[in-house]
Amino acid sequence: MNDNSGFMGGLYLIAEWGMKFSVTNLLWILFNLPIVLLVLVFLMMQQVQGWLVLVIVLFFMLPLLFFPATTAMFAIVRDWIIKDEDGHKLFKSYWKYYRENYIRSMANGFVLTSVWLVMLGDIYYFMDKSLIVALLLMIMTIILFVFTINLFSVTVHYHMTFLKAMKSTFVTTIGSPVLFLAVAISCGTVLYMSLHVVRYLLPFLTFSFLAYLSFSAFYRNYLKVNDKVRAI
């Protein structure tokens, strides 16, 4: 009886977590649906003029949609990790966090979208001109990627002004090598597996799981730093 209860309890736990990840992932895609459609159009475009128009449109849509939606997703997984909340009322919680963090997320989005645009433009320009510069830019891109992920964690974990959040994220990204590697490797692995091995994970797991792994690493680092501060 106990074995059956334990087995059934394990199945229930797996199903519950699968539901939480899937619903949150689908909500994130739903809130980013205009961007998803634009990216699909972008991939089918053959004229450079069309690409430029889409890039300009995406420049404004990413801060308005992608960053608020991703911040809300990180806030949801933060509740799972810190507050041990269940998966009930996911849409209500997601919408709440979306509205609460919209302005901060949008401000973060315009800054980071601008930086990403410059970075990708430089990589495109130098790719065939200087291998060394291109490699350096690729390394900087990885740093920028981890910085972007950490900024979502900082945004949902602290109530900071824009400049303080940027400074805190920079210190966290550069000053915590273990966190940096954890975020870079875990996110890189999840994205590679989802894009090249098991693509059906993209609509149901990839992005919420990526957020969960990233915030888990961030929170462990946060607890470790706090313990060191208390010990001084």
Phi and psi restraints in degrees (value plus and minus 20) as a CYANA .aco file:
   2 ASN   PHI     -86.4   -46.4
   2 ASN   PSI     -58.1   -18.1
   3 ASP   PHI     -84.4   -44.4
   3 ASP   PSI     -62.7   -22.7
   4 ASN   PHI     -83.5   -43.5
   4 ASN   PSI     -62.0   -22.0
   5 SER   PHI     -82.3   -42.3
   5 SER   PSI     -62.4   -22.4
   6 GLY   PHI     -85.3   -45.3
   6 GLY   PSI     -61.4   -21.4
   7 PHE   PHI     -84.5   -44.5
   7 PHE   PSI     -67.4   -27.4
   8 MET   PHI     -86.0   -46.0
   8 MET   PSI     -56.7   -16.7
   9 GLY   PHI     -83.5   -43.5
   9 GLY   PSI     -58.2   -18.2
  10 GLY   PHI     -85.2   -45.2
  10 GLY   PSI     -62.3   -22.3
  11 LEU   PHI     -82.6   -42.6
  11 LEU   PSI     -60.4   -20.4
  12 TYR   PHI     -84.0   -44.0
  12 TYR   PSI     -61.7   -21.7
  13 LEU   PHI     -83.8   -43.8
  13 LEU   PSI     -62.3   -22.3
  14 ILE   PHI     -83.1   -43.1
  14 ILE   PSI     -64.2   -24.2
  15 ALA   PHI     -83.5   -43.5
  15 ALA   PSI     -60.0   -20.0
  16 GLU   PHI     -83.8   -43.8
  16 GLU   PSI     -66.7   -26.7
  17 TRP   PHI     -86.5   -46.5
  17 TRP   PSI     -57.7   -17.7
  18 GLY   PHI     -81.4   -41.4
  18 GLY   PSI     -60.2   -20.2
  19 MET   PHI     -84.8   -44.8
  19 MET   PSI     -64.0   -24.0
  20 LYS   PHI     -81.4   -41.4
  20 LYS   PSI     -66.7   -26.7
  21 PHE   PHI     -85.2   -45.2
  21 PHE   PSI     -63.1   -23.1
  22 SER   PHI     -86.3   -46.3
  22 SER   PSI     -66.9   -26.9
  23 VAL   PHI     -83.7   -43.7
  23 VAL   PSI     -64.5   -24.5
  24 THR   PHI     -83.5   -43.5
  24 THR   PSI     -61.1   -21.1
  25 ASN   PHI     -83.1   -43.1
  25 ASN   PSI     -63.0   -23.0
  26 LEU   PHI     -88.0   -48.0
  26 LEU   PSI     -56.2   -16.2
  27 LEU   PHI     -83.3   -43.3
  27 LEU   PSI     -62.6   -22.6
  28 TRP   PHI     -80.8   -40.8
  28 TRP   PSI     -64.3   -24.3
  29 ILE   PHI     -85.4   -45.4
  29 ILE   PSI     -60.4   -20.4
  30 LEU   PHI     -80.2   -40.2
  30 LEU   PSI     -64.2   -24.2
  31 PHE   PHI     -92.1   -52.1
  31 PHE   PSI     -38.3     1.7
  32 ASN   PHI    -125.4   -85.4
  32 ASN   PSI      -7.1    32.9
  33 LEU   PHI     -76.2   -36.2
  33 LEU   PSI     -63.0   -23.0
  34 PRO   PHI     -79.0   -39.0
  34 PRO   PSI     -56.8   -16.8
  35 ILE   PHI     -90.0   -50.0
  35 ILE   PSI     -61.1   -21.1
  36 VAL   PHI     -78.9   -38.9
  36 VAL   PSI     -64.8   -24.8
  37 LEU   PHI     -85.3   -45.3
  37 LEU   PSI     -59.7   -19.7
  38 LEU   PHI     -85.3   -45.3
  38 LEU   PSI     -59.8   -19.8
  39 VAL   PHI     -83.7   -43.7
  39 VAL   PSI     -60.1   -20.1
  40 LEU   PHI     -82.6   -42.6
  40 LEU   PSI     -61.8   -21.8
  41 VAL   PHI     -83.9   -43.9
  41 VAL   PSI     -61.1   -21.1
  42 PHE   PHI     -78.5   -38.5
  42 PHE   PSI     -62.3   -22.3
  43 LEU   PHI     -88.2   -48.2
  43 LEU   PSI     -46.3    -6.3
  44 MET   PHI    -110.5   -70.5
  44 MET   PSI     -31.1     8.9
  45 MET   PHI     -90.2   -50.2
  45 MET   PSI     122.9   162.9
  46 GLN   PHI    -138.9   -98.9
  46 GLN   PSI     -37.4     2.6
  47 GLN   PHI    -113.3   -73.3
  47 GLN   PSI     114.5   154.5
  48 VAL   PHI     -80.3   -40.3
  48 VAL   PSI     -57.7   -17.7
  49 GLN   PHI     -79.9   -39.9
  49 GLN   PSI     -60.5   -20.5
  50 GLY   PHI     -84.7   -44.7
  50 GLY   PSI     -58.6   -18.6
  51 TRP   PHI     -81.4   -41.4
  51 TRP   PSI     -63.6   -23.6
  52 LEU   PHI     -83.3   -43.3
  52 LEU   PSI     -60.6   -20.6
  53 VAL   PHI     -82.6   -42.6
  53 VAL   PSI     -64.9   -24.9
  54 LEU   PHI     -85.7   -45.7
  54 LEU   PSI     -58.2   -18.2
  55 VAL   PHI     -82.6   -42.6
  55 VAL   PSI     -62.1   -22.1
  56 ILE   PHI     -83.4   -43.4
  56 ILE   PSI     -63.8   -23.8
  57 VAL   PHI     -83.9   -43.9
  57 VAL   PSI     -63.7   -23.7
  58 LEU   PHI     -84.3   -44.3
  58 LEU   PSI     -51.8   -11.8
  59 PHE   PHI     -78.2   -38.2
  59 PHE   PSI     -55.8   -15.8
  60 PHE   PHI    -108.7   -68.7
  60 PHE   PSI     -50.1   -10.1
  61 MET   PHI     -97.2   -57.2
  61 MET   PSI     -51.7   -11.7
  62 LEU   PHI     -80.8   -40.8
  62 LEU   PSI     -69.7   -29.7
  63 PRO   PHI     -85.2   -45.2
  63 PRO   PSI     -53.1   -13.1
  64 LEU   PHI     -99.5   -59.5
  64 LEU   PSI     -48.0    -8.0
  65 LEU   PHI    -141.4  -101.4
  65 LEU   PSI     -75.5   -35.5
  66 PHE   PHI     -82.3   -42.3
  66 PHE   PSI     -69.8   -29.8
  67 PHE   PHI     -86.9   -46.9
  67 PHE   PSI     -65.5   -25.5
  68 PRO   PHI     -81.5   -41.5
  68 PRO   PSI     -60.3   -20.3
  69 ALA   PHI     -85.9   -45.9
  69 ALA   PSI     -60.5   -20.5
  70 THR   PHI     -91.4   -51.4
  70 THR   PSI     -57.8   -17.8
  71 THR   PHI     -81.1   -41.1
  71 THR   PSI     -63.1   -23.1
  72 ALA   PHI     -81.5   -41.5
  72 ALA   PSI     -59.4   -19.4
  73 MET   PHI     -84.2   -44.2
  73 MET   PSI     -62.1   -22.1
  74 PHE   PHI     -84.8   -44.8
  74 PHE   PSI     -56.6   -16.6
  75 ALA   PHI     -84.9   -44.9
  75 ALA   PSI     -56.6   -16.6
  76 ILE   PHI     -84.2   -44.2
  76 ILE   PSI     -69.0   -29.0
  77 VAL   PHI     -89.0   -49.0
  77 VAL   PSI     -47.6    -7.6
  78 ARG   PHI     -81.4   -41.4
  78 ARG   PSI     -62.0   -22.0
  79 ASP   PHI     -81.5   -41.5
  79 ASP   PSI     -59.8   -19.8
  80 TRP   PHI     -82.3   -42.3
  80 TRP   PSI     -61.9   -21.9
  81 ILE   PHI     -98.5   -58.5
  81 ILE   PSI     -63.7   -23.7
  82 ILE   PHI    -110.2   -70.2
  82 ILE   PSI     -66.2   -26.2
  83 LYS   PHI    -115.2   -75.2
  83 LYS   PSI     -26.2    13.8
  84 ASP   PHI      34.4    74.4
  84 ASP   PSI      23.2    63.2
  85 GLU   PHI    -100.4   -60.4
  85 GLU   PSI     132.0   172.0
  86 ASP   PHI    -103.5   -63.5
  86 ASP   PSI    -193.1  -153.1
  87 GLY   PHI    -114.7   -74.7
  87 GLY   PSI      -6.2    33.8
  88 HIS   PHI     -96.7   -56.7
  88 HIS   PSI     128.7   168.7
  89 LYS   PHI      37.4    77.4
  89 LYS   PSI      21.5    61.5
  90 LEU   PHI     -84.4   -44.4
  90 LEU   PSI     -63.9   -23.9
  91 PHE   PHI     -83.2   -43.2
  91 PHE   PSI     -62.3   -22.3
  92 LYS   PHI     -81.9   -41.9
  92 LYS   PSI     -64.0   -24.0
  93 SER   PHI     -87.1   -47.1
  93 SER   PSI     -62.2   -22.2
  94 TYR   PHI     -80.8   -40.8
  94 TYR   PSI     -66.9   -26.9
  95 TRP   PHI     -83.4   -43.4
  95 TRP   PSI     -57.5   -17.5
  96 LYS   PHI     -82.0   -42.0
  96 LYS   PSI     -69.2   -29.2
  97 TYR   PHI     -88.3   -48.3
  97 TYR   PSI     -52.9   -12.9
  98 TYR   PHI     -80.6   -40.6
  98 TYR   PSI     -65.6   -25.6
  99 ARG   PHI     -92.2   -52.2
  99 ARG   PSI     -62.3   -22.3
 100 GLU   PHI     -83.0   -43.0
 100 GLU   PSI     -57.3   -17.3
 101 ASN   PHI    -124.3   -84.3
 101 ASN   PSI      -9.8    30.2
 102 TYR   PHI     -80.9   -40.9
 102 TYR   PSI     -68.9   -28.9
 103 ILE   PHI     -84.8   -44.8
 103 ILE   PSI     -66.7   -26.7
 104 ARG   PHI     -81.6   -41.6
 104 ARG   PSI     -62.9   -22.9
 105 SER   PHI     -84.9   -44.9
 105 SER   PSI     -59.8   -19.8
 106 MET   PHI     -84.5   -44.5
 106 MET   PSI     -61.8   -21.8
 107 ALA   PHI     -82.8   -42.8
 107 ALA   PSI     -66.4   -26.4
 108 ASN   PHI     -77.6   -37.6
 108 ASN   PSI     -61.1   -21.1
 109 GLY   PHI     -83.6   -43.6
 109 GLY   PSI     -63.6   -23.6
 110 PHE   PHI     -84.7   -44.7
 110 PHE   PSI     -58.8   -18.8
 111 VAL   PHI     -87.8   -47.8
 111 VAL   PSI     -70.8   -30.8
 112 LEU   PHI     -90.4   -50.4
 112 LEU   PSI     -54.2   -14.2
 113 THR   PHI     -82.8   -42.8
 113 THR   PSI     -58.9   -18.9
 114 SER   PHI     -83.7   -43.7
 114 SER   PSI     -64.7   -24.7
 115 VAL   PHI     -84.4   -44.4
 115 VAL   PSI     -63.8   -23.8
 116 TRP   PHI     -82.5   -42.5
 116 TRP   PSI     -58.5   -18.5
 117 LEU   PHI     -83.8   -43.8
 117 LEU   PSI     -64.0   -24.0
 118 VAL   PHI     -84.5   -44.5
 118 VAL   PSI     -64.1   -24.1
 119 MET   PHI     -81.8   -41.8
 119 MET   PSI     -68.5   -28.5
 120 LEU   PHI     -86.6   -46.6
 120 LEU   PSI     -55.0   -15.0
 121 GLY   PHI     -84.3   -44.3
 121 GLY   PSI     -61.0   -21.0
 122 ASP   PHI     -85.2   -45.2
 122 ASP   PSI     -62.3   -22.3
 123 ILE   PHI     -81.4   -41.4
 123 ILE   PSI     -63.8   -23.8
 124 TYR   PHI     -82.0   -42.0
 124 TYR   PSI     -59.6   -19.6
 125 TYR   PHI     -92.1   -52.1
 125 TYR   PSI     -62.7   -22.7
 126 PHE   PHI    -110.1   -70.1
 126 PHE   PSI     -27.4    12.6
 127 MET   PHI     -75.9   -35.9
 127 MET   PSI     -61.3   -21.3
 128 ASP   PHI    -120.7   -80.7
 128 ASP   PSI     -17.3    22.7
 129 LYS   PHI    -129.4   -89.4
 129 LYS   PSI     -56.8   -16.8
 130 SER   PHI    -169.0  -129.0
 130 SER   PSI      90.4   130.4
 131 LEU   PHI     -84.9   -44.9
 131 LEU   PSI     -59.5   -19.5
 132 ILE   PHI     -84.4   -44.4
 132 ILE   PSI     -67.0   -27.0
 133 VAL   PHI     -82.9   -42.9
 133 VAL   PSI     -60.5   -20.5
 134 ALA   PHI     -83.1   -43.1
 134 ALA   PSI     -60.7   -20.7
 135 LEU   PHI     -85.8   -45.8
 135 LEU   PSI     -61.3   -21.3
 136 LEU   PHI     -82.0   -42.0
 136 LEU   PSI     -60.4   -20.4
 137 LEU   PHI     -86.7   -46.7
 137 LEU   PSI     -54.3   -14.3
 138 MET   PHI     -85.2   -45.2
 138 MET   PSI     -60.3   -20.3
 139 ILE   PHI     -83.9   -43.9
 139 ILE   PSI     -63.4   -23.4
 140 MET   PHI     -83.1   -43.1
 140 MET   PSI     -52.5   -12.5
 141 THR   PHI     -86.4   -46.4
 141 THR   PSI     -59.8   -19.8
 142 ILE   PHI     -83.3   -43.3
 142 ILE   PSI     -62.9   -22.9
 143 ILE   PHI     -81.9   -41.9
 143 ILE   PSI     -63.2   -23.2
 144 LEU   PHI     -84.9   -44.9
 144 LEU   PSI     -56.8   -16.8
 145 PHE   PHI     -82.6   -42.6
 145 PHE   PSI     -68.1   -28.1
 146 VAL   PHI     -84.8   -44.8
 146 VAL   PSI     -59.2   -19.2
 147 PHE   PHI     -79.2   -39.2
 147 PHE   PSI     -64.4   -24.4
 148 THR   PHI     -82.3   -42.3
 148 THR   PSI     -64.8   -24.8
 149 ILE   PHI     -82.8   -42.8
 149 ILE   PSI     -65.1   -25.1
 150 ASN   PHI     -84.7   -44.7
 150 ASN   PSI     -51.3   -11.3
 151 LEU   PHI     -83.9   -43.9
 151 LEU   PSI     -56.4   -16.4
 152 PHE   PHI     -82.4   -42.4
 152 PHE   PSI     -61.8   -21.8
 153 SER   PHI     -85.6   -45.6
 153 SER   PSI     -63.3   -23.3
 154 VAL   PHI     -83.5   -43.5
 154 VAL   PSI     -61.7   -21.7
 155 THR   PHI     -81.1   -41.1
 155 THR   PSI     -61.3   -21.3
 156 VAL   PHI    -106.0   -66.0
 156 VAL   PSI     -36.7     3.3
 157 HIS   PHI    -115.2   -75.2
 157 HIS   PSI     -48.6    -8.6
 158 TYR   PHI    -139.7   -99.7
 158 TYR   PSI     136.5   176.5
 159 HIS   PHI    -128.0   -88.0
 159 HIS   PSI      62.7   102.7
 160 MET   PHI    -134.7   -94.7
 160 MET   PSI     139.3   179.3
 161 THR   PHI     -90.5   -50.5
 161 THR   PSI     146.5   186.5
 162 PHE   PHI     -75.5   -35.5
 162 PHE   PSI     -69.9   -29.9
 163 LEU   PHI     -86.6   -46.6
 163 LEU   PSI     -60.1   -20.1
 164 LYS   PHI     -85.5   -45.5
 164 LYS   PSI     -58.3   -18.3
 165 ALA   PHI     -84.7   -44.7
 165 ALA   PSI     -61.8   -21.8
 166 MET   PHI     -83.4   -43.4
 166 MET   PSI     -63.9   -23.9
 167 LYS   PHI     -84.9   -44.9
 167 LYS   PSI     -65.0   -25.0
 168 SER   PHI     -82.4   -42.4
 168 SER   PSI     -60.2   -20.2
 169 THR   PHI     -86.6   -46.6
 169 THR   PSI     -60.0   -20.0
 170 PHE   PHI     -82.9   -42.9
 170 PHE   PSI     -66.0   -26.0
 171 VAL   PHI     -82.9   -42.9
 171 VAL   PSI     -62.5   -22.5
 172 THR   PHI     -84.4   -44.4
 172 THR   PSI     -61.7   -21.7
 173 THR   PHI     -89.7   -49.7
 173 THR   PSI     -65.6   -25.6
 174 ILE   PHI    -102.7   -62.7
 174 ILE   PSI     -54.3   -14.3
 175 GLY   PHI    -109.7   -69.7
 175 GLY   PSI     -20.6    19.4
 176 SER   PHI    -148.0  -108.0
 176 SER   PSI      64.8   104.8
 177 PRO   PHI     -79.1   -39.1
 177 PRO   PSI     -57.9   -17.9
 178 VAL   PHI     -84.8   -44.8
 178 VAL   PSI     -64.4   -24.4
 179 LEU   PHI     -83.0   -43.0
 179 LEU   PSI     -62.6   -22.6
 180 PHE   PHI     -77.3   -37.3
 180 PHE   PSI     -69.2   -29.2
 181 LEU   PHI     -86.9   -46.9
 181 LEU   PSI     -58.4   -18.4
 182 ALA   PHI     -81.9   -41.9
 182 ALA   PSI     -65.9   -25.9
 183 VAL   PHI     -88.4   -48.4
 183 VAL   PSI     -66.2   -26.2
 184 ALA   PHI     -83.0   -43.0
 184 ALA   PSI     -66.8   -26.8
 185 ILE   PHI     -91.1   -51.1
 185 ILE   PSI     -65.3   -25.3
 186 SER   PHI     -85.3   -45.3
 186 SER   PSI     -65.0   -25.0
 187 CYS   PHI     -86.7   -46.7
 187 CYS   PSI     -62.5   -22.5
 188 GLY   PHI     -80.9   -40.9
 188 GLY   PSI     -62.0   -22.0
 189 THR   PHI     -86.1   -46.1
 189 THR   PSI     -65.9   -25.9
 190 VAL   PHI     -82.3   -42.3
 190 VAL   PSI     -64.2   -24.2
 191 LEU   PHI     -86.7   -46.7
 191 LEU   PSI     -61.2   -21.2
 192 TYR   PHI     -83.8   -43.8
 192 TYR   PSI     -67.1   -27.1
 193 MET   PHI     -80.9   -40.9
 193 MET   PSI     -60.2   -20.2
 194 SER   PHI     -92.4   -52.4
 194 SER   PSI     -52.9   -12.9
 195 LEU   PHI    -107.8   -67.8
 195 LEU   PSI     -47.1    -7.1
 196 HIS   PHI    -141.3  -101.3
 196 HIS   PSI     -37.7     2.3
 197 VAL   PHI    -135.9   -95.9
 197 VAL   PSI     -79.8   -39.8
 198 VAL   PHI    -144.6  -104.6
 198 VAL   PSI      60.2   100.2
 199 ARG   PHI     -87.9   -47.9
 199 ARG   PSI     -41.8    -1.8
 200 TYR   PHI     -87.0   -47.0
 200 TYR   PSI     -30.6     9.4
 201 LEU   PHI     -93.9   -53.9
 201 LEU   PSI     -42.0    -2.0
 202 LEU   PHI     -74.7   -34.7
 202 LEU   PSI     -69.5   -29.5
 203 PRO   PHI     -98.6   -58.6
 203 PRO   PSI     -36.4     3.6
 204 PHE   PHI    -135.3   -95.3
 204 PHE   PSI     -36.3     3.7
 205 LEU   PHI    -166.0  -126.0
 205 LEU   PSI     -59.0   -19.0
 206 THR   PHI     -68.9   -28.9
 206 THR   PSI     -75.8   -35.8
 207 PHE   PHI     -96.3   -56.3
 207 PHE   PSI     -59.4   -19.4
 208 SER   PHI     -88.0   -48.0
 208 SER   PSI     -57.4   -17.4
 209 PHE   PHI     -87.9   -47.9
 209 PHE   PSI     -59.2   -19.2
 210 LEU   PHI     -80.8   -40.8
 210 LEU   PSI     -64.0   -24.0
 211 ALA   PHI     -83.3   -43.3
 211 ALA   PSI     -60.4   -20.4
 212 TYR   PHI     -83.9   -43.9
 212 TYR   PSI     -67.3   -27.3
 213 LEU   PHI     -82.9   -42.9
 213 LEU   PSI     -61.9   -21.9
 214 SER   PHI     -86.5   -46.5
 214 SER   PSI     -66.9   -26.9
 215 PHE   PHI     -90.0   -50.0
 215 PHE   PSI     -52.9   -12.9
 216 SER   PHI     -80.0   -40.0
 216 SER   PSI     -65.9   -25.9
 217 ALA   PHI     -84.1   -44.1
 217 ALA   PSI     -62.4   -22.4
 218 PHE   PHI     -81.7   -41.7
 218 PHE   PSI     -63.7   -23.7
 219 TYR   PHI     -89.6   -49.6
 219 TYR   PSI     -57.3   -17.3
 220 ARG   PHI     -82.8   -42.8
 220 ARG   PSI     -60.4   -20.4
 221 ASN   PHI     -85.9   -45.9
 221 ASN   PSI     -59.6   -19.6
 222 TYR   PHI     -80.4   -40.4
 222 TYR   PSI     -65.4   -25.4
 223 LEU   PHI     -85.2   -45.2
 223 LEU   PSI     -58.8   -18.8
 224 LYS   PHI     -84.6   -44.6
 224 LYS   PSI     -63.6   -23.6
 225 VAL   PHI     -84.1   -44.1
 225 VAL   PSI     -62.6   -22.6
 226 ASN   PHI     -81.7   -41.7
 226 ASN   PSI     -60.2   -20.2
 227 ASP   PHI     -83.1   -43.1
 227 ASP   PSI     -60.3   -20.3
 228 LYS   PHI     -85.9   -45.9
 228 LYS   PSI     -59.6   -19.6
 229 VAL   PHI     -85.0   -45.0
 229 VAL   PSI     -62.3   -22.3
 230 ARG   PHI     -85.8   -45.8
 230 ARG   PSI     -50.0   -10.0
 231 ALA   PHI     -96.9   -56.9
 231 ALA   PSI     -38.2     1.8
